[in-house]
Each structure stands twice: as C-alpha cells, then as structure tokens.
Amino acid sequence: MSHRRVKGVSYDGDYDGDDYDDDGGDENVISPEDREQLRLGAVEVRRQLGDVAVTDKEVLDALWYYYFDTDKTVSYLKNLRKPTPKPATKKPKEKKETPFDKAAAAAQKNPVGEPLLPKMRPPEMRPTYCPPETGRLEKHRKLDRARMTFPLPFVNPLPASAYFDIPLGKVPRQLNANLIHMPMYPPGGLLGGAPPKVSKLAALAAAKKKKIEEEKKVAAPAAPATDRAIALLDRLTLHKENAPGSSVSLRSVPLPEPAVQQRPKRASSPSKEPAPDTKRSKPTEAPRAPRALSAAPSSFAMALFVGRPPVPDVRSPNQQAGSMFSPCFSYTSELFAEHNPFAGPSPDDIVLNAQKGAKGKATKGNAAKQEPDLAQGVAELALEGSPKKHKNLNVVEEYKKANMKHSASFVVIGHVDHGKSTLMGRLLLELGAIDTKAVDKLRHQSKKAGKASFALAWVMDSTPDERSRGVTVDVATNYFETPKTRFTILDAPGHRDFIPNMIAGASQADFAVLVVDAGTNSFESGLRGQTKEHALLVRSLGVTRLVVAVNKMDMANWAEERFTEISQQLSAFLTAAGFAPKNVSFIPVAGLRGDNIAAAPTAPEAAWYKGPTLVAALDAAEPSAQALEAPLRLTVAEVFRQAAHPTSIAGRIDSGTMQPGDALVIAPSGATATVRAIDIGGKSSAWAVAGQIAVVHLGELEGNIKVGDVACAAGAVVQVAHRFTVKILAFEHVLPMFVDVMRGTAGVAGRVAGLVATLDKASGAVVRKKPRVVPPGQVARVTVVVDEGVPLEVGWRVVLRAEGQSVAAGLVEGVEE
C-alpha cells in the first residue's frame, strides 16, 4: 500500500544543518539605521503628543509596529490614553397618558363594586362557647392541648371533652354556636378581560365559516315587504307588552331561568308494563323543588341589567348563607341608576343620528329604492372604466390635413464594440434630447464602476446586465426631432449571440445606420464578423437606404486615406448585397468627442472633409410610401402593463390606420381587444398610421397576446400559415433541413421541406428545377413547413437561421393553411 511506504520513509539524513546558511540574520536584531529612525520618530511623536503621558517603550513599540509612521503612532497613543466615555443613560421617554391609562388608574383606585357595595368582611369563624367545669376533665386537657399545637386544618376548636356532660334534649344556651359556612371557591360572576389568543388556523376557519353563513343569507330569498312589516310589528307589540309602562327596551325583557341540562335517555323497545307489586311498593315522596345551579350575579352583572324585575331566589338557605354577595340583593335599581354607564345612547349612536338628520327628508322617501339587488350590483362591477367611444374619424384625411413632420425610424447596426451606443448617446446629447444633468450622473456612475468611456453608451444601455457586460443585449428605443423629421432610434445589439434581437429591430426600421470602426484592423475584423451579416440581413428585410458612419476618426487622426479606403471596400460589398450606390452615404464621425455629428468638425486634421454632418444625412433620407389604405397590421414588439392600463403593446404599424375605439383581433391566438388609447413618441395621439411605432393601450382583452403576434382589424384578419413558399437569397448552403423561421419579432421552429428551383437574380427565371442544394449567393424558391401557425401574407419577409447562423432570407410568395 502507498500509505505504508510513506510511513516507512526516514527523514533523518535528508535535512542537514549544512544546507542552511546564516546570511539572513536574526529578524529580532535591530540595525543601526532602524535605531536612528526609531530615535528620530520618538522625538517627533513626543513633540506631537505634547502632555499626553506615555512611556518610551509604548512609543518605540508603536513606531516599530507602524513602520516608523509617526501619524499613525500619534493617533494610536492618543486613543490609548483616551478615557472611554461612559454610555449616556438615556432617560426613558415619558409616555403620553391616554384615556385608557386614566381608566386603568381609576380602576386600580376604585375597583368594580367598591363604590356601590359596602365592604364586607367574613365574620369571625370561631364560635363562642362556655368552657366546661374544670373539676372532672383535668385528665383530658393535656391531650387536647397537645393536639391543638399541631398545624392542623381548620376544625371545630372545642375539644371532645366539652361534649361529655351535654344532655340529649335541652342544650344549654351558652353552648349554642353560630355556624357559618365558608365556600371553598370564590363566588362566580361575569368574566372580563381580553379574549384569548386565537391561532391563525382557527382565525381562518372562523372567517371561512362566517363567509359561508353570509353566502347562505344572501342566497336565501328575501321576505316580502308585507311580511317584514308584520314581523316588525309583532316584535314591537311583544316589547310593548313586556315592557313596564310605555318604554320599549331590550333591557326590560326578563331573562329566562337557567334550565338544568339532562342527559337524554336511550329509547327502548315497547314492552308490557309489569303489574304493580303492592307488597314492595313504597309510599310516594313529595316532589322536591328544583335546585338552581346558577351562581349569584356579580355587581357588574347587576349594573348591566338594571331595571329587570327581580328573579326569585330558589336556592336553599345554606346556599344563601354561603354566598359572599347575599347582602347585595337587598339593594334596588335606585341605588344603581345614577351609576349606570349604559343608560344613555352610545357615542356612535349620537354620530349616526346626527348624520341621518343632516341628510334631510329626501333620503327617507327613497330608502326603499336604495336597496339594489345583490346580483345586479355584482354584475355591474368592473375593473376597467367604460370603453372608449369610437369617434369614426377618417384617419387618412386627418393625416393629410395635419401637415405634421415626417416620421422615420432607423436601426443602428454594426460589429460589436464599434461604438454604436456611444454614437447615439452623443447624438441625443448634441440635439438636446437628453438632459445634461442626466449625462453628468451617468459619467459619475461609469467612472465609479471603472468604465468612464461608457458614460454616453449608458444613455442607450440602461439595464444592469448591459452595463455590467459592456455590450447591448436588447433593442433600445429613443426619440429625437429635427426641423423636418421626427426620428425613432432602434439601437440593435452587435454581438453574434443576439442576432434575433437585431432582426426584431431591423424589421421595424425605414432605413439603417451602419457603424464601422476606423481604427487599425478594427474595420477588417468587423467586416469578417457582424458588419457583413448585419448588412445582408437588413437588405433582405427590405431596407434600401443605408447611412455608413465611419466612427472613431479621431483615433485615426482624421486620415483622409483611411476614410477613402473604408469607403471603397464597403461600397463594393454593399453593391453586391443589393444596395444601390445612390442610397448609400458615408459620413466620418467621432462619437466620443462629438465631431461631425450635429456640427462640422473643428479639428485641423479634418479640414479636407466638406460633406454633410450625420444629422443632415439622416434628415436627407426620404420617407418611404406607406400603405395607408390597406388593412391594419401591427407587429407586436413588446407587451407590458402600466398603472392606468392593464395591457399595452408596442410595435410598428406595417399598414393601415388606427384610432381609439377600434376592435382588434390578435393573430394567431384569435384574442380580441379594443383600442383605449394611443401614444406616439411618448405623447398621446388621437390616431396612428402606417410607418409609425405606436404604443397601444388595450381594453376588454379576451385571450392571450405575446411578442411576435400581429394585431389586425376585426374585419380583415391575417392568415395563419403552417406551410408557405418563399423566394430566398442563400447566405450559406441550403438543404432540406431544420431551421428557425424569423418573422419580425416572432420565431418558430420549422424545416425546409423542399427545394423547388433556383432562379436568376436579374430576371427571376427558373434556372434549375428541384436542385439538391442551394449554394451561397444563389436565389432559390423553397417550401417551408412550421410546427406552429405563423401569421403571414404574400410580400412579407422572413429569415431562416440554423445552428446560430443566418442561412437565408427572402420574400413570401404563397401561403397555405
């Protein structure tokens, strides 16, 4: 075994003293240089301490401990001799005396019953007797005295010898005693104090029982009005008959006598009665009076029930003699009348009566009408307000009359870390779309986190995950305006893991801003990465206008040669991808410093550039024609809740118009809803048209809604497809394979069921039917089958992805259910 071999190893010869030298010296020996520093430090410490009494040893030890740091040494020695202050004893706060405290103090001074009842003390329990003659019983006294010395329980104090000479008939008067019975337990009375603590389970059970009883009362049919009136009249008559005089009070009703509960006998089978036996029959005894088992009422009970007729006392004389409160029965109601706290109306009754009197006589006449049926009241309850009334506006005419600014949205794309978010943050700051104080706060936070250069990027990247990772994860939305156009920014992520989010943002954009890094090797690495893929995707999704922002030109010292090189390389690639050269513009910028964004660059190195700024290039983009007359189609990009609206959706209106009061159908779930309000650019609007990104607040939603659904007009719902034909442009080799179908913000699993034909790029003619594979860069017609229904129409665009890569994108040509 290995552990046995280890135990057998000898270490005696392995460590010899010759292997070590004494070059290191002894650590405890202080060198002359250290002694000199200690001496000088001690002088300085003494000078700073002044009158503080410390020893030289304490000074030297502290200097040596703190490595000759005089400031720390002085601080330590001052705290060493500083007396520890005693913690100040906090005076207890004087509690403000409440009415309950006053009542409790009064109760302690005057307990219940003391002002009303005389103080009673039980009489002396030792009866009076005459001692017997002392002649003949002398021999028994010693024994009696011995017995009386023991701490025995209370017994008759007379010795047994006292009864030896008592005759059986006439007992001398001096020997008669006054016998008083003392009860073993205190007399009973009404219980008081706080109720016992109830457990949570018992409280839940009681609440459930109470709820069931209330439901039964509600479910029971209400008695007719006439029956209720008769019942009320009967109760009033009964009270009048029982009340003394003409007063009607619940207190005047006498309480029934407590009945003695008896155990019910078990019923036996019927049998013949036996004949009476006259020989063994005993004389019948007279029936005994019923024995009352109730205890005497307390003084508090007597105060409660003042005015009742006295209840006859049916107790035996012994029970009457044994009661501690037997003298109290002689007091009548006149004694307690002025001390009764319940004689008048309660404070709540006074307030309620005053409120009823203030309402006037009108409430009395309508009292019967103010009792609505419970079922009708529950049916009228609603969490939402009344539905928004439809104004029946001609939205197309209103849009033309409004003569408002053009609305445009653009998506910011490009490789990761090329400065997209920072460039957009600087753009918003230059145009005054964000507050300077907010930017200063972000700069302080980013500097504190060790990312000072990310301050402007945090304007767009607002989530903690994005700020901690330093990359954009989801599409960020913001707004700004120019004199001509109202813009919506869609900042898309550049990392390859978030391509689906980029596709969702590009599907809502009118044009795109491609950001590239002008730094050495940065542009080349980005072109081989997401720069190329992003450009192909936005073109496949229908984007024809592209603004290329060559960023970080300050890092390249505004070299004109570098800008020209990047422009030439990208122009060739974009032309091959399908962008027209007239729709592509190149703008050199410096996002971190703000050069050439809203104003021309002022650096001397940038004097060669005479073109437009980035804002001018964005403003020059012509708005595309929108299908205002087509049926409503809104692709849901976000679903959220607000305080005033239970359900809200946000997305781009692809076609049609919308106004509050419109009925919507959500595809593919089939849910229905009503438009309650519309927000455009963070402001409320009376309508919305195609091309705008709107926030729609829904009401009366019946069904489920999720990201990727399509909101349609109730009369023209989009078709839900499970199989469709699409004309694609292949980015990778396309085979019959499993793919993820991306339609806007929706993504479902599917497969390429068949390759129909390859097509010519220019004319669209069929080149080859049923190919085995579609190579990259080739146009083909394929059939796609999805696992779940997707809302699709002819002319819509889709993207096919497989294993984390975009393999193809194209235009839907035919839809099959």
N, C-alpha and C positions, 0 to 999 in steps of 0.2 A: 504493500500500500504506500501511496505517496506521502501521506502524513507521517507514517512511521519513519520513512527515510529522512524527512526533515527533522524529526526529533533526534535522530542519531547524529546529526552534524555537530562537530566540535568547533567552537569559535575561539579556542584558547590561543591558537597560533595565528589567527587572522589579523588581530589588531595588536600591533607592537607599538610601543611608545616612540620608536624611532621614526615612525611615519609622520609624526606631527612636529611642527616647529613652533617656536615662541615669538614669531615675528609680529603677531597681532598684539601682543602685550596684554596687560590686565586692564579690563574695562573700567574697574573701580579707581584706577590711579588717575589723578587729575594732572594734566600737563601744565607747564608754566604759563602758556598762553591762556588756558582756561582760568587759572588762578587770577591772572591780571584782569580778565574780563569780569570775573566774579567781584573783584575788589572795586573796579570802576562802576559796575552795576549796583553794588551795595551802596556806594556813595550817592548815586543818582536816586536810588529808591528812598534812602534816608531823607534826601532833600525834598522829594515829592510827598513823603508821608507826613513830615512835619512833626506834630506832637503825638502821633499815634504810637502807642507803646508796643513794640515788637522786639523780639530778641534777634541777635545776629544770626543765630542758627536758622531761625524761621526765614530771615531774609535770604540767606545763602541757599537754603533748600528750595525756596520758591524760584529764585533765579535759575538754579540748575534744572528745575523741573520744566520751566517755561523757556529753556534755551536762551537765557540772557535777555528775554523780552521784559523790559522794565515796566511797560504799561500794564501788561497782564499781571506782573508781580505786584504792582501797587494796588491794582483792583482786588487781587486775591487777599492781600494783607489787610486792606481796609474792611473787606467783608468778614475777615477772620475775627477782627476785634469789634465788629459792629454788633451791638446788643440786639438780640432777636426781639422784635416788638411783640408784646402780648396781644393776642387777638382781642379786639374790642368786643366787649359783650354787647350784643345787640339787645336793645330794650324791646321786649315783646310789644307788638303793635296793639294798641288798645282797640278792642273790638267794639264797634258801634252797637249800642244796645238796641235790639229790635223789639217789636211788640211781643214776640214770642218769649224773649228773655224776661220781659217785665211780667208776663203772665206766669212764667215758671217761678220767678222770685216770689210773686204774690201767693202762688200755690204752696210754696215751702213755708211761708209765714203763716198762712191760714189754710190748713188742709181742708179737703172737701168734707163738709159736715160739721166742722167746729163752730162756725158762726150760727148754725141753725140748731144744733143739738147740744144739750148740756153734756159737759164732760162727766163721764161715768166711770167709776172705779168699782170693780167687783168687791162685794162685802168681804169682811174677814171670814176666812174659811174655818177657823177653829170655833166650834160651838161652845157656848157657855154651859158649864155644869157645876154641880156642887160636889166637892170631893167627899168620899165616904169617911166613915168614922175611922180613927186611927188606932183602935184597940186590937181588933181581931185579925187584921190583914197585914200585920207588920212583917210576917214571914215572906209575903209575896212582893214587897216593894223593891227589894234588891234585884230580883229577877226582872221586874218591869223597868227599873232604871237602866239596867244593862241593855235591855232590848232597845230602849229609846236612844242610846248613844250611837247606834249604827245608822249610816246614811241610807235609810230605807225609803221607798217611795211613800207618798202621802197616804196615810191610813187614818183611821179613827184614833185620835190622841188618847182616848180613855183606855186604861188598862183593863184587862179581862176581869180583874178582881173587883172592878167597880160595879159589876152586874150580879155579884153573888147574893146580895140581900134585897134585890128588886123583886117585888111580888108580881104575879102574873096578871092580876087585874088592874088595880089602881097604881099608876106610876106617879111618884112624887113630881110636882111641878118643876122643882129645881133641877130635875134630871132631864127634862124635855130639851131637845136641841133644835136649832133652826137649820134644817138640811137644805143646802143649795147645791144644785147640780152644775158642775163646770164642764162645758163641752171639750172634747179632745181637739177639735179643729176650729179655726176661726169661722165666724158666720159667713155664709155665702153672699154674694152681691153681683152687680153688673161688672163685667170685665172691661178693662180700659187699656190704654197704651197703643203702641203702633202695631199694625198687623204683622204676622210672621213673615219671614223672608220666603219668597216663592222662587223656586228654581226656574231656569229658562224653559225646561221641558214642560213643567206644569203651566207656565205662562202661555206657551204656545198652544197647549191643549185647551186651556180656558178660552183663548182667543178664537180657536177653531170652533169650539162649542158655541160661543156667542155668535159667531158668524153664521153657523148653521141655523140657530134659533131665529136670527134676523131674516135669513132667507125664507124660513118657514112662515114667518109673519108676513113677509112681502108676498109669498106665493098664495097665502090664504085669501079667499075672496072677501072683499070689503063689504061690511054690512050696509044695507040701505040706510039712507039718511033718516027715514022714519023710525027704523029700529034703533038707530043710535040715539035719536031723540027720546024714545020711550025708555031706553036703558038709562040714559042720563036722568030722566025724570024720576025713575024708580029709585036711583041712588040718592037723589036729593030728598025724596019722600022718606026713605029709610033713615037718612040722617036727621031729618026733622023730627021723626017720631022718637028717636033715641036720644036726641039732644035735650038738655034741660032748658026750658024756656023756648026762645026763638033762635038761639045761637046754633049754628051748624059748624061743628069742628070734629076733626078726626080724633081729637083727644078725649072727646066726651063719650066715645063708644067704649063700653066696658069690655075688658079683656076676658075671654073665656077662661074658665078654671082649667088648670093643667090636668090633663087626663092621664091616668096610670096605664102605661102600655103593658099589655098582657100577651104572653106567648100564645099564638093560635094553636088550637088543638087539632090533631090529625083526625080527619073524618073516618069513622069506622063503618063497616058494612051494617045494614039494618038487621036487627035481631029482635026477638021477642023479649019483652021486659019480664024479668023474674017476678014471681009473686012475692009480695012483701012478707017479711018474717016478723010477726008480731012479738015473738019471744025476744028476739035480739034487737028489736028496734029501740032507739034511744030517743029521749024527748028532744024535740027540735029547739035549737037555740035561737035567740032573737038576733036578727041581722045587725052586724057591727057597723058603726059609722065609717064611711070611707076615710082612710088615713091620707092626709095631704103630704106629698113628698117634696113639695117646694120649700125652699128656704125663705127666710124673711127678706123682704126687699130692702135694699140699701137706701141711704139718704139721697144718692144721686138718682136712683130709680124713682123715688118719691117726688123728686123735683121735676123729673120728666113727665110724670103722669099726674100732674096737679089737676084737680077738677074731676077726677073719676069718683064714682060712688065707691065707698069703702067695700073691700072684699071681705066677706065674713071669714073669721079665723076659725077653722075647723080643727086646729091642732089640739093635741091633748094638753092638759095642764102642765105636765112635765116639760113638754116641748116649749110651751110658752114661758115657763120659768127659766129654761136653759138658754133662751135667746138673749144675746147681748143688747139687741135693739128693741126689746119689748117695751121699754118706756116711751119709745118714739111713736108708737101707734096712737097715742093719745093726742098728738098734735094734728091739727086740721089744716085745710088748704089755706086758711087765712094767714097762717104763720109763714107759708112759703110763697104767697102771691107776689110780694114785693121783691123777692129774691129770684124769681123765675127768669132765666135768660132767654127763654123761648116763647115768652108771652106775646111779643110783637112780631111784625114781619121781619124777615132777614134782609141784609143789605142788598143781596141780589134781587129779591122781590121788589125792593124800592126802586132800583135802577130800571128793571124791566117794566114796571108800571109807568115810570116816567117816560121811557121810550115809547111805549104804546100810546100814551096820552099825547105825545108830540106828533104822532103820525096823523091825527085827526080822524074824522068820521069816515073819510073815504075808504080807509082800509077795512072798516067793519063791513061795509056793503059788499066788498069784493073778496071777503075772506074765503067764501066757499069756492070762488073761481081760482084762487091761488094755490090749489092743490092739484097739480098736474099728475097725470098717470105716470107711474114709475117707469114702465116700459117705454113710453113715449119720450120721457126725459133722457133715458139711456140711449135711445136711438138717435136723439138729436146731438149727442156729444160728438166732438170731432177734434182731432189733434191739430189739424191744419185749418187755416182760415178758409173763407169762401173762395171758390175757384175764380180765377181771373177772367173777367169778361172779355170776349173777343170783340175787338174794335173793327174788324173787317176792313183793314187798310189795304190799299193797293200798294204793296211794298215796292214794286218796281217803279211805279210813278213817284212814290215818296223818295226813293233813292236818287232818281234823276233830278227831282226838284231840290234836293238838299244841297247839291253842288258842294259836297264835302271833299275833304282831302282824299287822295288815293290811299288805299290800304294795301300794304305789301308785307310779306313775311319772307325771311331768308334764313337758311340753315348755315351754320358755321361748321365747316368740315376741315379735316387735315390730320396729319400724323400726330401721335401723342407727344406732348411737350414742345410743340412748335409755337405755343403762345396764343392759342385761340381765346381762352377765357380772359387772359390779361389784356389782350387787344380789345375785347368787347367791354371790359371794365373801364379801360381808358376812354373808349368811345362814349360811354354813358357819362363819364365824368366831364369830358370836354363839352358835351352838349347840355349839361346841367340836368340830366335825367335823374341823378342821384345827388344826395346832399354831401357837402364837403365834410361835415362832422361825421357822417357815417363812414366815409373813407378813412378819416383820421383814426376812428375807432378800430377799423379793420387793420390799419397799419400797426397800431399798438398791439393788437391781438396776435398778428402774424409775427411781429418782432419778438413777442414774449414766447411764442411757440418755436422760435428758431427758423422761421420761414418769412423773412422780411420781404423778399421779392414776390411773394404770393398775395400781397395785400389786394391788388386790383383783381386778381383772379378770384378771390373770395367774394367779390361782388356777384359773380355768377354761380360759383360753387358754394352753396350755402349750407349744405348738410355736413354734419361732423365726419361722416365717412369720407366724403370727398376732400375735406380739408386735411384730415389725417393722412390720407393716401397720396394727396397731391395731384390727383387726376379727376377728371369729370366722369361721373358714373351715369347719371340720367340727364335727360334733355332739360336744360334750364331755359326759362322764358322770361323775357323782359321787353320793355316798350320804350320807344323814343319817337320824337316827331321832328320833322324838318319843315320849312315853309311850304313844301309841296306834298309831302307824303307822311303818313303815319305808319311806322315800321314796328314789326314784331320780330325780336331776335329769338332764334332757336339754337342754343349752344349745344351741339351734339358731342358726345364723347369720342375721343380719338383712339382709345385702346381697342385692340382687336377682339377682346372679350366682350365688348359692349356694342358690337355691330348691330344687333337687333334694335337697340335703343336709337342708334344713329339712323336706321331705316325708318323708325317711327317718326323721328323729327323731320327727315327729308320728305316724307310723304305729305307733310303739311306746308311745305315751302313753295314760294313762287320762283325763287332763284337761290343760288348758293354763293357763299364766300369761302373760297379755298385758301387756307393759311399755310404758307410754307416758310421754313426757316432758312435764312440766307447764310447761316454760319457754315464754316468749312466742314464738309462731309455730312452735315445735318440734312441738307436737301437731298443728297443722293440716297442716304439711308431711308428717308421718308418716302421717296419715290418708289423704292422697292417694297415699302410697307403699306400703310393705310392710305397714303396720298393717292396712289393708283386705284385702290379698291373703292375708296370713297367717291372718286370722280366717276368711275364706271357705274356705281350704284345710283348716284343722283341723276345721271343721264338716263339710265334705264327706268327710273321712276318718273320721267317726264320733265325734268329740269333742263331748260335750254339756255338760260342766262347764267354766266359764271363770272365772278369778280375774284381775281387771284391777288391776295395781299402778301407780298414778299416781306415778311416780318424780320425783325432784328437786323435791320440795315445798319444800325449804329455799331453793332458788333463787327460788321464787315467794313467799317469806316466809310460807309456810303460809296462803295466802289461801283462805278458805272459798269465795269466789265462783269462783275459778279451778277448784277441785276440783268444784264443782257444775256448772259449765259443761261440763267434760270428761265428767263422768258422764252428763249429759243427751244430749250428741251421740253418745257411744258406745252408749248404751242403744238409741237409735233405730236405729242402724246394725246392731247385733248382733241385735236382734229381727227386723229384715228379713232377716238372713242365716240365721235359723233357730234361734237360741239362745233358750231360754225365760228370761224375766226372773228366775225363781226360782233358776236355775242360774248366774246372773252376779252377782258381788260385786265392789265397788270398794273398794280399800284405798289410802290415801295413805301414801307412804313416802319416806324419804331414804336412798338406798342408800349413798352415800359416808360419811355420818355414822352410819348405823345406826338412825335414828329409826323407830319403829313397825314394826320387823321382828320381834324377839323380845320387846320390851318397849314399853310405851306411850311416846309422845313426851313429852319433858320441856320442850320449848320453850314459852314463854308464848304464842306465837302459835298453837300447836296445841291450845290448851285447848278449842276448840269441838268437837274430834273425840272421840267417845265409843264408837267402834266397835271391832271386834277388830283384833288385830295380823295381820301377814302369816302368821306361823306358825300362829296359831289358825285363820285362814281355810283354810290348806292342810289342817290336821288335821280340819276340819269336812267335807271332801269325802268323801262316802260311796263305798265301793268298789263298783264295778260287778260284776254277776253274771258268773261265768266258766263256760265250758263245760268242766267237768272230765271229763265222761263221753264227750265227743266224741273222735275220733281225734287223735293227736298232730300238731300243726302248729307248727313253729318257723321263723320267717323269719330267715335268716342276715343279720345286720347287719355282721359283722366276722369275718375269718378270719386267724388268726395262729398262730405257733409259740412254744413255750416250751421250757425246758431239759429238763423232765421229760416233756413231751408233744409228740409230733411235729406234731399238728394239733389246733387248738382253734377253736371257733366261738362267737360270742356273738350273742344276739338275744332277742326277746320270744316267749314261748310263747303263741300265739294260742288254742290249745285242747289238751285232753288232759293227760296226765301223763308223767313220765319218771323213770327210775331207772337206776343203773349196771348194765350188762349187757344193756340193750335193744338190739335190732338196728334200725338206721335205714336208710332209703333216701332219697337226696338227689334231689329233682326240680329241673329237668328232665333232669339228666345221667344219672340212674339209678345213681349211685355208691352203694356200700354201706359201712357202718361200724358200729362197736359203741361204745356209751357206756362210757367207762372211769371218768370222774369228773365231778362237777357242782359248780360254785361259784355261790352266790347271795350277792350283796352283798359279794364278796371273801372269803367264808367257804365252806368245804367243806360240802356238803349231801348227804344220802342220797337225796333225791328233789327234784323240781321240778314245779310245777303251772301251769296256765294263768294268765296275768296277770303272771307273774314274768319278769324279764330275767335270763337264766341264761348262764353260761359253761360250755360242754360240751366236755370233753376226749375226743377220739375215738381209737379204736384200730382196727386192721385195716381201714384205709380203702383201698378199691379203686375208683379213679376220681378225677375232679376235682370240686372244690367251689369256689364263688365267692360273692361278696356278691350277695344277692338270691334265692339258691336257698331252697328250702323243705325242711326235714328232716321226714320223715314216719315213722310206724310202718311196720314191714316188711309188715304185713298190710293196710294201708289207705293206699295212695299217692295223693297228689293228682293230679288230671287235668291234663295238659299241653295247653293250648289254643292253637290258631292262629287261631281265629275265635270271637267271642263277642258277645253283645248286652248293652248297658249302658244304664241309665237315668241321664242326666246332668243337671246343673244348669249352664247355659252362663254363663260369665263374659264371654266375647267372642262374636262372631258365629261360629257353627259351620257349616261347609260340608263337603261331601265333599273332604277334603284330607289331606295327610300330617301325622302327629302323632307325638309321643313318648309312649308309654304307660308311666306310672309306677305300679308295684305294689309298695308298701313301699319297700325299698331297691333294687329292680330297675327298670331302664329299658330298653325295647326300642323299635326303630323300627316304625312301623305306619302305618295310614291309616284314616280314617273312610270305610268302603265304602258306606254308605247311611244316609239319614235315614228311619227307619221312621215315626215320628209324633211330634207334640207332645202333651204331657199337661197335665192340670190339676194345679196344685200341691197343692190340698187333697184331692181325691178320687182323682187318678191316672187319670181317664178320658181317653180319646183325644179331643183337640180337633181335630186335623187330621192326615190321613194323608199320608205322603210329602211333607213340606214341602221347599222349595228351600233354605231357610236357617233356622237356629235363632237368634233374637236373644238378646242378653244378658239374664239373669234368667229365661229360659224353661226349663221342664223338657221333655226330649225323650228318646225311645228311639232309639238309633243302633246300627249294626253296625260293629264294629271288626275289622280283619284285621291281624295282626302278622307280621313277617318271620321271627321265631324263636319257638319254643314258649315259652309263659309258664305257670307253674303257677297255676291259677285254680280257684275254686269259687264256686258261687252264694252271694251275700251278701257277697263280698269287694268292697273299694272300690279304684278306680283314679282316676288323674288324667291328663288329656290336656293336653299342652303343645305349643306350636308357636311357633317363632321367639323362644324365650326367655321366653314368657309362658304363664301357665296359662289355657287357653281353656275348660276344662270339667272337672268331676269328678262321679263318680257311683258307682252300685251295680251289680254284675254280676248280670244276670237269667238268662242262659243261656250255656252253654259248648259249643262244637263243636270236635272234634279236627281 
